[in-house]
Amino acid sequence: MLAISPWGEVLVDGKSMGVSPPLSEPAIDSYIQRARTSASLDLYDTLTNREREVLQLVVEGYSSVDIGLRLSLSPKTVDTYRGRLMRKLGVPNLPGLIRFAIDNALTPAWLPAKPPE
């Protein structure tokens, strides 16, 4: 018999299989909403290390292709990270990401005209 324990573990015949069900989009959205409204939780703290790396390179002006080359990711994966960043930080576009980085002293207020080669 297949069941889910009160703490989210998958059980087969009452025995734990050590597998938790995947997080649903509503659960993730709920967490992000709580993070946005909680004064004690900084939105930057919700980002993974990889998301922070991508954010830094995005605001420095690197393209998805360039970021992918630097981090050994495909451009599509970089775009996925970029979208996840905008969703988690509650910004609608690239200028919003840049404004977030500047407002939170994550990057200098000035940006180079062109990323270094």
Stockholm file with secondary structure:
# STOCKHOLM 1.0

chainA/1-117         MLAISPWGEVLVDGKSMGVSPPLSEPAIDSYIQRARTSASLDLYDTLTNREREVLQLVVEGYSSVDIGLRLSLSPKTVDTYRGRLMRKLGVPNLPGLIRFAIDNALTPAWLPAKPPE
#=GR chainA/1-117 SS CEEECTTSCEEETTEECSCCCCCCHHHHHHHHHHHHHCTTSCGGGGSCHHHHHHHHHHHTTCCHHHHHHHHTCCHHHHHHHHHHHHHHHTCCSHHHHHHHHHHTTSSCSSCCSSCCC
#=GC SS_cons         CEEECTTSCEEETTEECSCCCCCCHHHHHHHHHHHHHCTTSCGGGGSCHHHHHHHHHHHTTCCHHHHHHHHTCCHHHHHHHHHHHHHHHTCCSHHHHHHHHHHTTSSCSSCCSSCCC
//
